[in-house]
Amino acid sequence: MLTALNIVQLVLYVALLALLGQGVLYILAGAKRQTNLFYQLLQLLAKPFTVPVRKLTPKKVADRHVPIVTFFVLLIAYAVVTFEKISLCVAQNMVGCR
């Protein structure tokens, strides 16, 4: 179970970093961000998470805000997985979790 939680936590971490990097490049690259290779790569990494969030959010939410919403949804999921991992370690008195 700990291995599964570690894998989920790692996947969420990579997606969070991709969205964070995308946000930084959004600010730094400005209007030319769509031609930036690294921005496109980060979009590709975050796409499996932004597409479902786009489908779940109302149409009133602008497309440019979907990555921000996705970031906060993933941040909450990361916190939940982290707390579950801690709870599992405490419940089983695992030495390797300290």
Secondary structure, 3 states (H helix, E strand, C coil): CHHHHHHHHHHHHHHHHHHHHHHHHHHHHHHHHHHCHHHHHHHHHHHHHHHHHHHHCCCCCCHHHHHHHHHHHHHHHHHHHHHHHHHHHHHHCCCCCC
